[in-house]
Amino acid sequence: MKVVFLEDVSNLGKVGETKEVADGYGRNYLLPRKLAVLAGSHASTLVEAKLKLKARLQDQNEAEMLELSKQIEGKELILKAKTGESERLYGSITTSDICEELIRSIGIDIDKRKVEMEDSIRQVGSYDITIRLTKDIMPKIKVTVVAEDKETVEDAEVKKTEKPKKAAKKAKDVAGKGNKAAEKKED
C-alpha cells in the first residue's frame, strides 16, 4: 500500500513523504490515526494544507515567545531565604521557586522545566539565570538571593503593642463567659 505521511512517524517517514508500507499496518494503524493517507491526487493537497497550517502555527508561537522574551529579558527577581552561618541557605532556591516569584512579581507564568540552572541555589548572592522559551529564544534574568531578617525593629514594636491588646481581649472574653455561666445558674 502506498501512503503519503501527514505526520512524522518515527523510523518510517516524515510529513509529505510517499512510501510503500504493509497493507495491514497502513489500514489498521496509519490511516485510522490520520498519520497518513492513501497516495493519490487528493493526498498532495491534504499534505500541502497540513504543512501550511503547521508553519502558520509555528510562526504564531514564535511571535508569542519573542514578545514574552522582551517582557522577561533583564528582569531582576529578589528572593528572601533563611540563612545560617556564612550566608548559606537553609534548603535551596529551585526552579519552581524562581517560577513562583516570576508569577508574583511580573505576572508571567513560566514552566519550571524551561528555567535552566546547573544546580539549585544554596548561597546568598546574585545569579544569572537563562529561561529557554524555544530552541533559539533564551532570555536571561537576574536572581538575587538575600538573607531573610529574623525580626526587624518595626516588627518587634508591632508585636509589643499587639500582646497587651490580645491579653485584654482574652480577659474580656473570659469575663464575658463567666457572666453568662452565672446568669445560667440563676435561672
URMO-V90859 format. One record per helix or strand of 3 or more residues. SS is the DSSP state (a for helix, b for strand). FROM is the first residue (numbers start at 1). TO is the last residue. If there is no record, write none. Layout:
SS/FROM/TO
SS/FROM/TO
This chain:
b/2/5
b/18/20
a/23/30
b/36/38
a/41/72
b/76/81
a/85/87
b/88/93
a/95/105
a/112/114
b/121/123
b/125/132
b/138/147
a/153/186
